[in-house]
Structures are given as C-alpha cells and as structure tokens.
Amino acid sequence: MLNINRQQKLKKKIIIGLLLAMCIGTLFILLSKKQAVKTLKHKQQQRNNYKMNKRESIIPKNTNENESGGQYTPWTDKRTDGTKIAYLTFDDGPSVNTEKILQILNQNNIKASFFLIGKNAEKYSNLVREEVSDGEVVGNHTYSHQLNYRESPATFVNDINKCQDILMSILGPSYNLKLVRFPGGSFGPKLVPFRDAVTKAGYRFIDWNDETGDADGYDLPVPILLNNLKKYTTQNTVVILMHDAGAKATTVQALPQVIQYLKSKGYSFDTLQ
C-alpha cells in the first residue's frame, strides 16, 4: 500500500512537472513570436523609412545652396530657358562594366559623369584614363565608400582627399575638378557637419533628382529600372543616378533603353562641370 502511494505521488509530480514545462514552453513560444513580430515590424518600419527618405532625396532642391552653402544643383542653376537636359551619372566605378558603359555612350555620342571610388580607381587606373580620354567627366566618390557616417567629418574629408590624390596620380596634376558625390547622397540634417567640412575643404558636391533605382538590389530586372526612370523623370533638368559596379549588369543592359527613353522625351545630354 505504501509503495502504491509513493508511485501515485511520483506520477503526480511527473505530471505536474510536465504540465509546468508545457506552460513554460508555451509562454516562451508566445514571447518569441511576439518578439519576432516586433522585430519584423521594426525592420519593416526601417525599410519604409529608408524608402521614404530615398524617394524624398531625389526631389530637386529650390536653390543651388543648402544650409552649408555647398550644394551644387544643375537642375536649378543651369538651363533656365526651359531646355530639357539629362545628366547621366554613374557611381562606384570603375568596374568590369565600365568598358561596356563607355561603348554604349560612344555609340550614342553621349558623355556622362562618373563618380569614382578611390580604391577602385587604383585597381582600374587604365579605365580612369579611358573615361577622361573619351570626354567623360570624372568626379570623387571617396576612397573607401564609407556609408554610415559614424566617422568624424574630418575623417570623411581625409577619405575624399585620398581619393582626390589617387585621381590626380592617375590623371596628372592638371586634374583639378573637385566635384564630390557623397556615398548615399548628402541629404538630411545629420550630414550638415559633413557638408560643411567638405565645402570648407574646397569641394563642391552634387546629389540627384532622378534614378533608375539600381541601388535597390543586385541586377534588378531591366523593366523595373526603366519603370523607375519613367516615374522620376519629371523635371526639365534631370541628374540621373546609376551605378557602375560589377553587380550592376542589368544597368548596362538597360542603358540603351534609358538613353532612348530620354531622347523620346526631348532631352539632350550634358556632363557635370
């Protein structure tokens, strides 16, 4: 009889333990799901904020200066006669795609502006020289392409200076175009100190008011790139952001159609100076 009671008590303990473990497990699952939903919502909000900021970033400025006096915006300070001008710009090169882009531009008798990353320019110095010999404009896109702007403005300017030195070493001391494009653009109040520092160092910087959206992913389909272009080409003067990087093969594929679309809308082409 005593053994039976002990067995019954043991069974009760086991059952209680199992029930307690199940409750704890269920609570853990619920909390995990709640946290997962919260994390998902946070990530979605981050994506939405990025898209909102990105779309707002391509809205043209009203003047050719921002609060630091360094903004260079040809869509406002050039072409006041209503002429439709398109500035094709390519960031992040040189790359394995540069030669193909140059061939397409030459076939269409068009010149563009290339904002080069210094470490890529070192790797493909022959392409840098080819761009200039072809009549393209070469600008500065920093040496290391730092995107988070957690460094100091002085460190950022040093990175720009390093790229400038690389370009001058490749193209010679006569290269003196101090035109910069910030990685990710110079938009927003956070970058005021960076814009100030770059301006005080003697550089001009320029963003964009049009794009194909090729920065949104790797090798996005050509129709998506063209739809983005058509969506954002709303001004008489457009500075179009594209990318010359190895992972942007569809940008090269889309370029002839980009040019044809702009021509069909009455745009002629120019380079940034």
C-alpha positions as a Markdown table, in Angstrom:
| # | Residue | x | y | z |
|---|---|---|---|---|
| 1 | Met | 0.0 | 0.0 | 0.0 |
| 2 | Leu | 2.8 | 2.3 | 0.9 |
| 3 | Asn | 4.6 | 1.6 | -2.4 |
| 4 | Ile | 1.4 | 2.4 | -4.3 |
| 5 | Asn | 1.0 | 5.8 | -2.6 |
| 6 | Arg | 4.6 | 6.6 | -3.4 |
| 7 | Gln | 4.1 | 5.7 | -7.0 |
| 8 | Gln | 1.0 | 7.8 | -7.2 |
| 9 | Lys | 2.8 | 10.8 | -5.7 |
| 10 | Leu | 5.7 | 10.3 | -8.1 |
| 11 | Lys | 3.3 | 10.2 | -11.0 |
| 12 | Lys | 1.6 | 13.4 | -9.8 |
| 13 | Lys | 5.0 | 15.1 | -9.6 |
| 14 | Ile | 5.9 | 13.9 | -13.0 |
| 15 | Ile | 2.5 | 15.1 | -14.4 |
| 16 | Ile | 2.8 | 18.5 | -12.7 |
| 17 | Gly | 6.4 | 18.8 | -13.9 |
| 18 | Leu | 5.3 | 18.0 | -17.5 |
| 19 | Leu | 2.4 | 20.5 | -17.3 |
| 20 | Leu | 4.7 | 23.1 | -15.9 |
| 21 | Ala | 7.3 | 22.5 | -18.6 |
| 22 | Met | 4.5 | 22.7 | -21.2 |
| 23 | Cys | 3.3 | 26.0 | -19.8 |
| 24 | Ile | 6.8 | 27.4 | -19.7 |
| 25 | Gly | 7.4 | 26.2 | -23.3 |
| 26 | Thr | 4.1 | 27.7 | -24.5 |
| 27 | Leu | 4.9 | 31.0 | -22.7 |
| 28 | Phe | 8.4 | 31.0 | -24.3 |
| 29 | Ile | 6.9 | 30.4 | -27.8 |
| 30 | Leu | 4.4 | 33.2 | -27.3 |
| 31 | Leu | 7.0 | 35.6 | -26.2 |
| 32 | Ser | 9.3 | 34.6 | -29.0 |
| 33 | Lys | 6.5 | 35.1 | -31.6 |
| 34 | Lys | 5.7 | 38.5 | -30.0 |
| 35 | Gln | 9.4 | 39.5 | -30.2 |
| 36 | Ala | 9.6 | 38.2 | -33.8 |
| 37 | Val | 6.5 | 40.2 | -34.8 |
| 38 | Lys | 8.0 | 43.3 | -33.1 |
| 39 | Thr | 11.3 | 42.8 | -34.8 |
| 40 | Leu | 9.6 | 42.3 | -38.2 |
| 41 | Lys | 7.6 | 45.5 | -37.7 |
| 42 | His | 10.8 | 47.3 | -36.7 |
| 43 | Lys | 12.6 | 46.1 | -39.8 |
| 44 | Gln | 9.6 | 46.9 | -42.0 |
| 45 | Gln | 9.5 | 50.4 | -40.5 |
| 46 | Gln | 13.2 | 50.8 | -41.2 |
| 47 | Arg | 12.6 | 49.7 | -44.8 |
| 48 | Asn | 9.7 | 52.2 | -45.1 |
| 49 | Asn | 11.8 | 55.0 | -43.6 |
| 50 | Tyr | 14.6 | 54.2 | -46.0 |
| 51 | Lys | 12.3 | 54.2 | -49.0 |
| 52 | Met | 10.6 | 57.4 | -47.8 |
| 53 | Asn | 14.0 | 59.1 | -47.3 |
| 54 | Lys | 15.3 | 57.8 | -50.6 |
| 55 | Arg | 12.3 | 59.0 | -52.5 |
| 56 | Glu | 12.4 | 62.4 | -50.8 |
| 57 | Ser | 16.1 | 62.6 | -51.5 |
| 58 | Ile | 15.5 | 62.8 | -55.3 |
| 59 | Ile | 13.2 | 65.8 | -55.0 |
| 60 | Pro | 15.0 | 68.8 | -56.5 |
| 61 | Lys | 16.2 | 71.5 | -54.2 |
| 62 | Asn | 14.9 | 75.0 | -54.7 |
| 63 | Thr | 18.3 | 76.7 | -54.7 |
| 64 | Asn | 21.8 | 75.8 | -55.6 |
| 65 | Glu | 22.9 | 76.1 | -52.0 |
| 66 | Asn | 21.9 | 74.3 | -48.8 |
| 67 | Glu | 22.5 | 75.3 | -45.3 |
| 68 | Ser | 26.2 | 74.8 | -45.6 |
| 69 | Gly | 26.5 | 76.6 | -49.0 |
| 70 | Gly | 28.0 | 73.6 | -50.8 |
| 71 | Gln | 25.1 | 72.1 | -52.7 |
| 72 | Tyr | 25.7 | 72.1 | -56.5 |
| 73 | Thr | 22.5 | 71.5 | -58.3 |
| 74 | Pro | 22.5 | 72.0 | -62.1 |
| 75 | Trp | 18.8 | 71.4 | -62.3 |
| 76 | Thr | 18.3 | 74.9 | -60.7 |
| 77 | Asp | 21.4 | 76.9 | -61.5 |
| 78 | Lys | 21.7 | 75.9 | -65.1 |
| 79 | Arg | 19.3 | 75.8 | -68.1 |
| 80 | Thr | 16.8 | 78.4 | -67.2 |
| 81 | Asp | 15.5 | 78.6 | -70.8 |
| 82 | Gly | 13.3 | 75.5 | -70.5 |
| 83 | Thr | 15.7 | 73.3 | -72.4 |
| 84 | Lys | 15.4 | 69.7 | -71.4 |
| 85 | Ile | 18.8 | 68.4 | -70.2 |
| 86 | Ala | 19.7 | 65.0 | -68.8 |
| 87 | Tyr | 22.9 | 64.4 | -66.9 |
| 88 | Leu | 23.8 | 60.6 | -66.8 |
| 89 | Thr | 25.8 | 59.9 | -63.7 |
| 90 | Phe | 27.4 | 56.6 | -62.7 |
| 91 | Asp | 28.7 | 55.9 | -59.1 |
| 92 | Asp | 31.0 | 53.3 | -57.6 |
| 93 | Gly | 33.3 | 52.6 | -60.6 |
| 94 | Pro | 35.5 | 51.8 | -62.3 |
| 95 | Ser | 34.5 | 48.1 | -62.6 |
| 96 | Val | 34.2 | 45.3 | -65.1 |
| 97 | Asn | 31.2 | 47.1 | -66.5 |
| 98 | Thr | 32.9 | 50.4 | -67.3 |
| 99 | Glu | 34.1 | 49.4 | -70.7 |
| 100 | Lys | 30.6 | 48.4 | -71.7 |
| 101 | Ile | 29.1 | 51.6 | -70.5 |
| 102 | Leu | 31.7 | 53.7 | -72.4 |
| 103 | Gln | 30.9 | 51.7 | -75.6 |
| 104 | Ile | 27.2 | 52.4 | -75.3 |
| 105 | Leu | 27.8 | 56.1 | -74.6 |
| 106 | Asn | 30.2 | 56.4 | -77.6 |
| 107 | Gln | 27.7 | 54.6 | -79.8 |
| 108 | Asn | 25.1 | 57.3 | -78.9 |
| 109 | Asn | 27.6 | 60.2 | -79.0 |
| 110 | Ile | 26.8 | 60.9 | -75.3 |
| 111 | Lys | 29.1 | 61.9 | -72.5 |
| 112 | Ala | 28.4 | 61.2 | -68.8 |
| 113 | Ser | 29.8 | 61.9 | -65.4 |
| 114 | Phe | 31.5 | 59.1 | -63.3 |
| 115 | Phe | 31.9 | 59.4 | -59.6 |
| 116 | Leu | 34.8 | 57.0 | -58.8 |
| 117 | Ile | 35.7 | 55.2 | -55.6 |
| 118 | Gly | 39.4 | 55.7 | -55.0 |
| 119 | Lys | 40.3 | 52.1 | -54.2 |
| 120 | Asn | 38.5 | 51.0 | -57.5 |
| 121 | Ala | 40.4 | 53.7 | -59.4 |
| 122 | Glu | 43.6 | 52.3 | -58.1 |
| 123 | Lys | 42.6 | 48.8 | -59.4 |
| 124 | Tyr | 41.4 | 50.0 | -62.8 |
| 125 | Ser | 43.6 | 53.0 | -63.4 |
| 126 | Asn | 43.5 | 52.3 | -67.2 |
| 127 | Leu | 39.7 | 52.7 | -67.2 |
| 128 | Val | 40.0 | 56.1 | -65.4 |
| 129 | Arg | 42.3 | 57.3 | -68.1 |
| 130 | Glu | 40.0 | 55.9 | -70.8 |
| 131 | Glu | 37.0 | 57.7 | -69.3 |
| 132 | Val | 38.8 | 61.1 | -69.4 |
| 133 | Ser | 40.2 | 60.4 | -72.9 |
| 134 | Asp | 36.7 | 59.7 | -74.1 |
| 135 | Gly | 35.5 | 63.1 | -72.8 |
| 136 | Glu | 33.6 | 61.8 | -69.7 |
| 137 | Val | 33.7 | 63.8 | -66.5 |
| 138 | Val | 35.4 | 62.1 | -63.5 |
| 139 | Gly | 34.4 | 63.0 | -60.0 |
| 140 | Asn | 35.2 | 61.9 | -56.5 |
| 141 | His | 33.1 | 59.3 | -54.6 |
| 142 | Thr | 35.5 | 59.0 | -51.6 |
| 143 | Tyr | 38.3 | 56.5 | -51.3 |
| 144 | Ser | 36.7 | 53.8 | -49.2 |
| 145 | His | 32.9 | 54.5 | -49.8 |
| 146 | Gln | 32.0 | 54.8 | -46.1 |
| 147 | Leu | 28.2 | 54.8 | -45.9 |
| 148 | Asn | 27.4 | 55.0 | -42.2 |
| 149 | Tyr | 28.9 | 58.5 | -41.4 |
| 150 | Arg | 29.9 | 57.4 | -38.0 |
| 151 | Glu | 33.3 | 58.8 | -38.5 |
| 152 | Ser | 34.1 | 62.4 | -37.9 |
| 153 | Pro | 33.7 | 65.0 | -40.7 |
| 154 | Ala | 37.5 | 65.5 | -40.6 |
| 155 | Thr | 38.0 | 61.7 | -41.3 |
| 156 | Phe | 35.4 | 61.9 | -44.0 |
| 157 | Val | 37.2 | 64.8 | -45.7 |
| 158 | Asn | 40.5 | 62.9 | -45.4 |
| 159 | Asp | 38.9 | 60.0 | -47.3 |
| 160 | Ile | 37.8 | 62.4 | -50.0 |
| 161 | Asn | 41.3 | 63.9 | -50.1 |
| 162 | Lys | 42.8 | 60.4 | -50.5 |
| 163 | Cys | 40.5 | 59.7 | -53.5 |
| 164 | Gln | 41.4 | 63.1 | -55.0 |
| 165 | Asp | 45.1 | 62.3 | -54.6 |
| 166 | Ile | 44.6 | 58.9 | -56.4 |
| 167 | Leu | 42.7 | 60.6 | -59.3 |
| 168 | Met | 45.5 | 63.2 | -59.6 |
| 169 | Ser | 48.2 | 60.5 | -59.6 |
| 170 | Ile | 46.4 | 58.7 | -62.4 |
| 171 | Leu | 45.3 | 61.7 | -64.5 |
| 172 | Gly | 48.1 | 64.1 | -63.7 |
| 173 | Pro | 48.3 | 67.4 | -61.7 |
| 174 | Ser | 46.1 | 69.1 | -64.3 |
| 175 | Tyr | 43.1 | 67.2 | -63.0 |
| 176 | Asn | 41.6 | 69.8 | -60.6 |
| 177 | Leu | 37.8 | 69.1 | -60.7 |
| 178 | Lys | 36.9 | 69.0 | -57.0 |
| 179 | Leu | 33.4 | 67.6 | -57.5 |
| 180 | Val | 32.1 | 65.1 | -55.0 |
| 181 | Arg | 29.2 | 62.8 | -54.6 |
| 182 | Phe | 28.6 | 61.6 | -51.0 |
| 183 | Pro | 28.0 | 57.8 | -50.7 |
| 184 | Gly | 24.3 | 57.5 | -50.3 |
| 185 | Gly | 23.8 | 61.2 | -51.0 |
| 186 | Ser | 24.4 | 64.3 | -48.9 |
| 187 | Phe | 20.8 | 64.6 | -47.7 |
| 188 | Gly | 19.5 | 65.2 | -44.2 |
| 189 | Pro | 20.3 | 67.2 | -41.1 |
| 190 | Lys | 22.7 | 64.5 | -39.8 |
| 191 | Leu | 25.1 | 65.3 | -42.6 |
| 192 | Val | 25.3 | 69.1 | -42.0 |
| 193 | Pro | 28.7 | 68.9 | -40.4 |
| 194 | Phe | 29.9 | 66.7 | -43.2 |
| 195 | Arg | 28.6 | 69.1 | -45.9 |
| 196 | Asp | 30.2 | 72.0 | -44.0 |
| 197 | Ala | 33.6 | 70.2 | -43.8 |
| 198 | Val | 33.6 | 69.2 | -47.4 |
| 199 | Thr | 32.7 | 72.7 | -48.5 |
| 200 | Lys | 35.4 | 74.3 | -46.3 |
| 201 | Ala | 37.9 | 71.9 | -47.9 |
| 202 | Gly | 37.2 | 73.5 | -51.3 |
| 203 | Tyr | 34.9 | 70.8 | -52.8 |
| 204 | Arg | 31.5 | 71.0 | -54.4 |
| 205 | Phe | 29.1 | 68.2 | -54.0 |
| 206 | Ile | 26.1 | 67.1 | -56.0 |
| 207 | Asp | 23.2 | 64.7 | -55.5 |
| 208 | Trp | 20.5 | 63.7 | -57.9 |
| 209 | Asn | 16.8 | 64.2 | -58.8 |
| 210 | Asp | 16.2 | 61.2 | -60.9 |
| 211 | Glu | 17.3 | 57.5 | -60.8 |
| 212 | Thr | 16.8 | 54.0 | -62.2 |
| 213 | Gly | 16.7 | 52.6 | -58.7 |
| 214 | Asp | 19.6 | 50.1 | -59.4 |
| 215 | Ala | 20.8 | 50.7 | -55.9 |
| 216 | Asp | 17.7 | 48.8 | -54.5 |
| 217 | Gly | 19.2 | 45.4 | -55.3 |
| 218 | Tyr | 21.5 | 43.3 | -57.3 |
| 219 | Asp | 20.8 | 43.1 | -61.0 |
| 220 | Leu | 17.2 | 44.2 | -60.8 |
| 221 | Pro | 15.3 | 43.4 | -64.0 |
| 222 | Val | 15.6 | 45.9 | -66.8 |
| 223 | Pro | 11.8 | 46.7 | -66.8 |
| 224 | Ile | 11.9 | 47.7 | -63.2 |
| 225 | Leu | 14.9 | 50.0 | -63.8 |
| 226 | Leu | 13.0 | 51.6 | -66.7 |
| 227 | Asn | 9.8 | 52.0 | -64.8 |
| 228 | Asn | 11.7 | 53.8 | -62.0 |
| 229 | Leu | 13.2 | 56.1 | -64.6 |
| 230 | Lys | 9.9 | 56.9 | -66.1 |
| 231 | Lys | 8.4 | 57.5 | -62.6 |
| 232 | Tyr | 11.1 | 60.0 | -61.6 |
| 233 | Thr | 11.8 | 61.8 | -64.8 |
| 234 | Thr | 9.6 | 64.8 | -64.1 |
| 235 | Gln | 11.9 | 67.9 | -64.4 |
| 236 | Asn | 13.3 | 69.7 | -67.4 |
| 237 | Thr | 16.7 | 69.1 | -66.0 |
| 238 | Val | 17.4 | 65.7 | -64.5 |
| 239 | Val | 20.5 | 64.3 | -62.8 |
| 240 | Ile | 20.1 | 60.5 | -63.1 |
| 241 | Leu | 21.7 | 58.2 | -60.6 |
| 242 | Met | 23.0 | 54.9 | -61.9 |
| 243 | His | 25.9 | 52.7 | -60.8 |
| 244 | Asp | 29.0 | 51.3 | -62.4 |
| 245 | Ala | 29.7 | 48.3 | -60.3 |
| 246 | Gly | 30.3 | 44.6 | -61.0 |
| 247 | Ala | 26.9 | 43.6 | -59.6 |
| 248 | Lys | 25.0 | 46.0 | -61.9 |
| 249 | Ala | 25.0 | 44.1 | -65.1 |
| 250 | Thr | 21.3 | 45.0 | -65.8 |
| 251 | Thr | 22.2 | 48.7 | -65.5 |
| 252 | Val | 24.4 | 48.1 | -68.6 |
| 253 | Gln | 21.6 | 46.2 | -70.3 |
| 254 | Ala | 19.1 | 49.0 | -69.5 |
| 255 | Leu | 21.3 | 51.9 | -70.6 |
| 256 | Pro | 20.5 | 51.9 | -74.3 |
| 257 | Gln | 16.8 | 52.0 | -73.4 |
| 258 | Val | 17.4 | 54.7 | -70.8 |
| 259 | Ile | 19.0 | 56.8 | -73.4 |
| 260 | Gln | 16.3 | 56.1 | -76.0 |
| 261 | Tyr | 13.5 | 57.0 | -73.5 |
| 262 | Leu | 15.2 | 60.3 | -72.6 |
| 263 | Lys | 15.6 | 61.2 | -76.2 |
| 264 | Ser | 12.0 | 60.4 | -76.9 |
| 265 | Lys | 11.1 | 62.9 | -74.2 |
| 266 | Gly | 13.1 | 65.6 | -75.8 |
| 267 | Tyr | 16.2 | 65.5 | -73.6 |
| 268 | Ser | 19.7 | 66.3 | -74.8 |
| 269 | Phe | 22.7 | 65.3 | -72.7 |
| 270 | Asp | 25.4 | 67.1 | -70.8 |
| 271 | Thr | 28.1 | 66.5 | -68.3 |
| 272 | Leu | 28.6 | 68.0 | -64.8 |
| 273 | Gln | 31.4 | 70.6 | -64.6 |
